Amino acid sequence: LEIQAEIVRILDTFTELTTELTTELTARKKQYNYYRDQLLSFEEGEVEWKALGKLAENLDSMRKPITSGLREAGAIPYYGASGIVDYVKDYIFDGDFLLVSEDGANLLARNTPIAFSVSGKNWVNNHAHVLKFETYAERRYVEFYLNSIDLTPYITGAAQPKLNKKNLNSISIPNPSPEEKERIVAILDKFDTLTNSISEGLPREIELRQKQYAYYRDLLLSFPKPDSEVTA
C-alpha cells in the first residue's frame, strides 16, 4: 500500500505540473489576444487605411491544384486552406508569402488562423490565396491583423463559406508607418513564439511534461513477473 501511495503521489505531481502549464498557456493566449487587439486598434484619423489589394501582390493566378492520386510524393509542402495538406516533389512558389483561406468552414469558425506565413519552396492549391509583400514586417502585420478581425462582411455563402479574390483585395487595413509596423510585429512575434510555437515556449514545455509523465507512469507501473511465470 505504501508503494501504491507513493506511485500515485508521483504521478499526481506530474499531472498537477501539466495542469498548471496548460492554465498558464490559456492565460498567455488571452494576454496575447488582448495586446494584439490593443496594438492593432487605431483611433479615427490616426492612420490612413488601404485596401489589402494595394498593400500586397496577389499571386492566385499561379496556383495549381493537384488531386491526391496525381501528386508525386516528396519533401515540398503542399498547402490548402488551413495549412499543409501533403508533401510533393515539385514546387511553384519559392520565397516568403502570406496564405489566406479562400473557402471552408474555418472562415467562420476560426478554429485555426485563416492567414498564415510560409517560407521557402512550396506548392499551393486553389483553396488558399497567395499574397506577396515587400518586407517581413508588412507581411506579418497583415497576418496579425487579418487573424484579429471579423471577416464575415467579406465572406459569401453560408453552407460553403468563401472569401473570393475581389473581396479579399477590398479588405480595409490600417496602414501606419513602416517603423510602427516593425514595432508592432516585434512585440506580437514574441507573444506568438511564447504561446504558439511548437519548438519554443509553453506548448513545448507541456509536451515534454506529458512525455515525462508517460515515461514515469510506465516505469512505475511495470513490475517484475513472479519466478513461476518466468519459468513457465
Residue pairs with C-beta under 8 A, 6 or more apart in sequence:
7 220
7 221
10 216
10 220
11 213
11 216
11 217
11 220
14 209
14 212
14 213
14 216
14 217
15 213
17 209
18 206
18 209
18 210
18 213
21 202
21 205
21 206
21 209
22 206
24 202
25 195
25 202
25 203
25 206
28 191
28 194
28 195
28 202
29 195
31 191
32 188
32 191
32 192
32 194
32 195
33 148
35 187
35 188
35 191
36 144
36 148
36 188
36 191
37 148
39 184
39 187
39 188
40 144
40 145
40 148
40 174
40 184
42 174
42 176
47 174
47 175
47 176
48 174
48 175
49 172
49 173
49 174
49 175
50 172
50 173
50 175
51 169
51 170
51 171
51 172
51 173
52 131
52 142
52 168
52 169
52 170
52 171
52 172
52 173
53 168
53 169
53 170
55 133
55 138
55 142
55 173
55 175
56 98
56 131
56 132
56 133
56 138
56 139
56 142
57 131
57 132
57 133
58 129
58 130
58 131
58 165
58 168
58 169
59 93
59 97
59 130
59 131
59 132
60 126
60 129
60 130
60 165
62 92
62 93
62 130
63 92
63 124
63 125
63 126
63 128
63 130
64 92
64 123
64 125
64 126
65 125
65 126
65 127
66 78
66 88
66 123
66 125
68 86
71 78
71 86
71 88
72 88
72 89
72 90
73 87
73 88
73 89
74 87
74 88
74 89
74 90
75 87
75 89
76 87
76 88
76 89
76 90
76 91
76 121
76 122
76 123
77 84
77 87
77 118
77 122
77 123
78 84
78 85
78 86
78 87
78 88
78 122
78 123
78 124
78 125
79 85
79 99
79 118
79 122
79 123
79 124
79 125
79 128
80 125
80 127
80 128
81 101
81 102
81 103
81 104
81 106
81 127
81 128
82 101
82 104
82 106
82 112
83 112
83 116
85 125
88 123
90 123
91 121
91 122
91 123
92 122
92 123
92 124
93 118
93 121
93 122
93 123
93 124
93 130
94 120
94 121
94 122
95 119
95 120
95 132
96 117
96 118
96 119
96 132
96 133
96 136
96 139
97 117
97 118
97 119
97 122
97 124
97 130
97 131
97 132
97 139
98 115
98 116
98 117
98 118
98 130
98 131
98 132
98 133
98 139
98 142
98 143
99 115
99 116
99 117
99 118
99 124
99 128
99 129
99 130
99 131
100 114
100 115
100 128
100 129
100 131
100 146
100 163
100 168
101 107
101 114
101 115
101 127
101 128
101 129
101 163
102 126
102 127
102 128
102 129
102 162
102 163
102 164
102 165
102 168
103 127
103 160
103 161
103 162
103 163
104 127
104 161
105 161
106 112
106 114
107 114
107 151
107 155
107 161
107 162
107 163
108 152
108 155
108 161
113 143
113 147
114 146
114 147
114 151
114 163
115 142
115 143
115 146
115 147
116 143
117 139
117 140
117 143
124 130
129 163
129 165
129 168
131 139
131 142
133 139
133 142
135 178
136 185
137 178
137 181
137 182
137 185
138 178
138 181
140 185
140 188
140 189
141 181
141 184
141 185
142 173
144 184
144 185
144 188
145 173
145 174
146 171
151 163
151 171
154 163
154 167
154 168
154 170
154 171
155 161
155 162
155 163
155 167
156 162
156 163
156 164
156 167
176 184
193 200
193 201
194 200
194 201
194 202
195 201
195 202
195 203
196 203
197 203
197 204
198 204
198 207
